């Protein structure tokens, strides 16, 4: 990699020197999956590596027990590297968050090496519950990115490398509708009951009919539960709903139409209904174009391949990094585990994430993130633009997500 600047070369060497520890970290987290807001062992492992690298580290940052803030240095810019380490229920680290955590720690270590000469402060944020719970949204609302100039992280993917620029994610909202009826004996006196399960069925039928009238990029998914014996008219029943859209307008329209279906189903079945929103929604992702190009160039030099453009309508799933990217310049690039046909959320991807393919992604991810950040710091026009954007930005509005609303362990919906 002869085109690297002196600072990039020294940062890269620091990452390579840390390779045994970074790969051990990735494998340890991968072998010990924990759900969102309960990633205690993973967070402790990340903290240990950052403390070893002389960062000032706080575990339990911003009121979340498994959130991490680690800082090093001072300067007129703050580079924020993001890590994730929560797993999926049933399939463990099938989204490669062990890779995200280790690559993020590696990037922080690399940037720490050149922070003083580049006049910047390095901040690592370990963010809980990306899969369900919106840890970044909560931390954003509590001021975690208030001093950040730009933010970056890397995410594992399968089946071919895609360019960062132009990529986005789907907006996501999650709700639970609980219908309340009246129990009765299903054979002896069914006429005395009000069937909450029927309201769930009507909701599912209504959503099925609604799909014809929604924009093509709208996605609705659901899962339901009726805790009742077969000979008892169900008194309560719950349907859990995810609503996604490639843009905020689609998302808003679809959410309202779904709520109308839920209300109509309750009315038709004669039930009461409570609609709860237990976790934050996720906004669409915005990739900063210059940071994206720096990352893609660095990754291409490491891997010797050319990334493919995004196809029409192609998006990531959903991520709470979208909310961060709406607030300040950010990138959330994907790094393909070349050599596997698996895609995230499959058992095969869980295995790939702790294989040599995952190890390569950890190192390439850390190196490319570091190279991209240093390129932004060393390119005067980009540096000036990022500083100006930070200067003009107001502190993020403080949010409504209180500690009482945050579950101990989240795992009901995913990317």
Residue pairs with C-beta under 8 A, 6 or more apart in sequence:
1 9
1 12
1 301
1 302
3 301
4 12
4 371
5 374
5 375
5 378
7 114
7 117
7 118
7 374
7 378
8 370
8 371
8 374
8 375
10 113
10 114
11 110
11 111
11 113
11 114
11 370
11 371
11 374
12 110
12 367
12 370
12 371
14 109
14 110
14 112
14 113
15 22
15 106
15 107
15 109
15 110
15 363
15 366
15 367
15 370
16 363
18 53
18 106
18 109
19 363
21 49
21 52
22 49
22 102
22 103
22 105
22 106
22 362
22 363
22 366
23 102
23 359
23 362
23 363
25 45
25 46
25 49
25 98
25 101
25 102
25 105
26 98
26 99
26 101
26 102
26 353
26 354
26 358
26 359
26 362
27 98
27 354
28 45
29 42
29 45
29 85
29 93
29 97
29 98
29 101
29 102
30 92
30 93
30 98
30 350
30 353
30 354
30 358
31 354
32 41
32 42
33 87
33 88
33 92
33 93
34 40
34 41
34 42
34 85
34 86
34 87
34 409
35 86
35 87
35 89
35 129
35 131
35 132
35 409
35 410
35 411
36 86
36 128
36 129
36 130
36 131
36 132
36 133
36 135
36 409
36 410
36 411
37 64
37 65
37 66
37 86
37 128
37 129
37 133
37 135
37 406
37 407
37 408
37 409
37 410
38 66
38 408
38 409
39 66
39 85
39 86
39 87
39 128
39 129
40 65
40 66
42 66
42 85
42 86
42 98
42 101
43 59
43 66
43 67
43 68
43 85
43 126
43 128
44 59
46 68
46 83
46 85
46 101
46 105
46 126
47 57
47 59
47 68
47 70
47 126
49 105
49 109
50 57
50 68
50 70
50 105
50 108
50 124
51 57
53 72
53 108
53 109
53 112
54 72
54 112
55 70
55 71
55 72
55 108
55 112
55 122
55 124
56 70
56 71
56 72
57 68
57 69
57 70
58 68
58 69
58 70
59 65
59 66
59 67
59 68
60 66
60 67
61 67
61 68
61 69
61 125
61 126
61 139
61 144
62 69
62 138
62 139
62 142
62 143
62 144
63 142
63 403
64 128
64 135
64 138
64 139
64 406
66 126
66 128
67 125
67 126
67 127
67 128
67 135
67 139
67 144
68 83
68 124
68 125
68 126
69 123
69 124
69 125
69 126
69 144
70 108
70 123
70 124
70 126
71 121
71 122
71 123
71 124
72 108
72 112
72 115
72 121
72 122
73 112
73 115
73 116
73 120
73 121
73 122
74 121
75 115
75 118
75 119
75 120
75 121
76 119
76 120
76 387
77 119
77 120
77 121
77 149
77 150
77 377
77 383
77 386
77 387
77 390
78 120
78 121
78 122
78 123
78 147
78 148
78 149
79 111
79 120
79 121
79 122
79 123
79 148
79 149
79 150
79 151
79 152
79 373
79 377
80 123
80 124
80 125
80 145
80 148
80 149
80 150
80 151
80 152
81 104
81 107
81 108
81 111
81 122
81 123
81 124
81 125
81 151
81 152
81 153
81 369
81 373
82 104
82 124
82 125
82 127
82 136
82 151
82 152
82 153
82 321
82 324
83 100
83 101
83 104
83 105
83 124
83 125
83 126
83 127
83 153
84 97
84 100
84 101
84 104
84 126
84 127
84 130
84 153
85 97
85 98
85 100
85 101
85 126
85 128
86 97
86 128
86 129
86 130
86 131
86 133
86 135
86 410
87 93
87 94
87 95
87 97
87 131
88 94
88 95
88 131
88 345
88 411
88 414
89 411
91 345
91 346
91 347
91 350
92 350
93 350
93 353
93 354
94 344
94 345
94 346
94 347
94 349
94 350
94 353
95 131
95 155
95 156
95 344
95 345
95 349
95 414
95 415
96 155
96 156
96 337
96 344
96 349
96 353
96 358
96 361
97 130
97 131
98 353
98 354
98 358
99 154
99 156
99 335
99 353
99 358
99 361
99 362
99 365
100 153
100 154
100 155
100 156
100 365
101 126
102 362
102 366
103 154
103 335
103 361
103 362
103 363
103 365
103 366
103 369
104 124
104 126
104 153
104 154
104 366
104 369
105 124
105 366
106 362
106 363
106 365
106 366
106 367
106 370
107 152
107 365
107 366
107 369
107 370
107 373
108 122
108 124
109 366
110 366
110 367
110 370
111 120
111 122
111 370
111 373
111 374
112 122
114 374
115 121
115 122
118 374
118 377
118 378
119 377
120 149
120 377
121 147
123 147
123 148
125 139
125 144
125 145
125 151
127 135
127 136
127 139
127 320
128 135
129 135
129 410
130 136
130 319
130 320
130 321
130 415
131 410
131 411
131 413
131 414
131 415
132 174
132 279
132 410
132 411
132 412
132 413
132 414
133 279
133 280
133 406
133 407
133 410
134 279
134 280
134 281
134 282
134 320
134 323
134 401
135 320
136 144
136 320
136 321
136 323
136 324
137 280
137 281
137 282
137 320
137 323
137 399
137 401
138 280
138 399
138 401
138 406
139 145
140 323
140 324
140 327
140 396
140 399
141 396
141 397
141 398
141 399
141 400
141 401
142 398
142 399
143 395
143 396
143 398
145 151
145 324
145 327
145 328
145 396
146 395
146 396
148 328
148 390
149 328
149 329
149 386
149 387
149 389
149 390
150 288
150 291
150 328
150 329
150 330
150 373
150 376
150 386
151 324
151 325
151 328
151 329
151 330
152 291
152 295
152 330
152 331
152 332
152 369
152 372
152 373
153 321
153 331
153 332
153 369
154 295
154 332
154 333
154 334
154 335
154 365
154 366
154 368
154 369
155 316
155 319
155 332
155 333
155 334
155 335
156 334
156 335
156 336
156 337
156 344
156 349
156 353
156 358
156 361
156 365
157 334
157 335
157 336
157 337
157 343
157 344
158 336
158 337
158 340
158 341
158 342
158 343
158 344
158 349
158 352
159 336
159 340
159 341
159 343
160 308
160 336
160 338
161 299
161 303
161 305
161 307
161 308
161 334
161 335
161 336
161 338
162 307
162 308
162 309
162 310
162 314
162 334
162 336
163 292
163 296
163 307
163 308
163 309
163 310
164 287
164 292
164 293
164 295
164 296
164 307
164 331
164 332
164 333
164 334
165 287
165 289
165 292
165 293
165 296
166 287
166 292
166 309
166 310
167 285
167 287
167 292
167 310
167 314
167 315
167 316
167 332
167 333
167 334
168 246
168 284
168 285
168 286
168 287
168 315
168 316
169 282
169 284
169 285
169 315
169 316
169 317
169 318
169 319
169 321
169 322
169 332
170 217
170 219
170 244
170 245
170 246
170 251
170 282
170 284
170 315
170 316
170 317
170 318
171 244
171 245
171 246
171 247
171 248
171 250
171 251
171 281
171 282
171 283
171 284
171 318
171 322
172 242
172 243
172 244
172 251
172 281
172 282
172 318
173 242
173 243
173 244
173 251
173 255
173 277
173 281
173 282
174 240
174 241
174 242
174 243
174 277
174 278
174 279
174 281
174 412
174 413
175 240
175 241
175 243
175 275
175 276
175 277
176 238
176 239
176 240
176 241
176 275
176 276
176 277
176 278
177 203
177 238
177 239
177 241
177 262
177 273
177 274
177 275
178 236
178 237
178 238
178 273
178 274
178 275
178 276
179 196
179 199
179 200
179 236
179 237
179 238
179 239
179 265
179 266
179 269
179 271
179 272
179 273
180 196
180 235
180 236
180 271
180 272
180 273
180 274
181 193
181 194
181 195
181 196
181 198
181 199
181 233
181 234
181 235
181 236
181 237
181 269
181 270
181 271
181 272
182 192
182 193
182 194
182 233
182 235
183 193
183 228
183 232
183 233
183 234
183 235
184 190
184 191
184 192
184 193
184 232
184 233
185 193
185 231
185 232
185 233
186 193
186 230
186 231
186 232
186 233
187 231
190 233
193 233
194 233
194 269
194 270
194 271
195 233
195 234
195 269
195 271
196 226
196 234
196 235
196 236
196 237
196 269
196 271
197 226
197 228
197 234
197 237
198 269
199 237
199 265
199 266
199 268
199 269
199 271
199 273
200 224
200 226
200 237
200 238
200 239
200 265
202 264
202 265
202 268
202 269
203 222
203 239
203 261
203 262
203 265
204 222
204 224
204 239
206 261
206 264
206 265
207 220
207 222
207 241
207 258
207 261
210 220
210 257
210 258
210 261
211 218
211 220
213 257
214 220
214 250
214 253
214 254
214 257
215 245
215 250
215 253
215 254
216 313
217 245
217 246
217 247
217 250
217 313
218 243
218 244
218 245
218 250
218 251
218 253
218 254
219 242
219 243
219 244
219 245
220 241
220 242
220 243
220 244
220 254
220 258
221 241
221 242
221 244
222 239
222 240
222 241
222 242
223 239
223 240
224 237
224 238
224 239
224 240
225 237
225 238
226 234
226 236
226 237
226 238
227 234
227 236
227 237
228 234
228 235
228 236
228 237
239 262
240 412
240 413
241 258
241 262
242 413
243 251
243 254
243 255
243 258
244 251
244 254
244 318
245 251
245 252
245 253
245 254
246 284
246 313
246 315
247 284
248 283
248 284
251 281
251 284
259 275
262 273
262 275
263 273
265 271
265 273
266 272
266 273
278 405
278 407
279 410
279 413
280 320
280 323
280 399
280 401
282 318
282 319
282 320
282 322
282 323
283 322
283 323
283 325
283 326
284 322
284 326
285 316
285 319
285 321
285 322
285 325
285 332
286 322
286 325
286 326
286 330
287 325
287 330
287 331
287 332
287 333
288 325
288 329
288 330
288 331
290 376
290 379
290 382
290 385
291 329
291 330
291 331
291 372
291 376
292 331
292 333
294 371
294 372
294 373
294 375
294 376
295 331
295 333
295 368
295 369
295 371
295 372
296 307
296 333
297 375
298 367
298 368
298 371
298 372
298 375
299 307
299 333
299 335
299 364
299 368
300 306
300 307
302 364
302 367
302 368
303 338
303 364
305 338
316 332
316 334
316 415
317 344
317 414
317 415
318 415
319 332
319 415
321 330
321 332
322 332
324 330
325 331
325 332
327 393
327 396
328 389
328 390
328 393
329 386
329 389
331 372
333 368
335 361
335 364
335 365
335 368
336 361
337 349
337 352
337 353
337 357
337 358
337 360
337 361
338 357
338 360
339 357
340 348
340 349
340 352
340 357
341 348
342 348
342 349
342 351
342 352
343 349
344 415
345 414
345 415
352 358
375 382
376 382
376 383
376 386
377 383
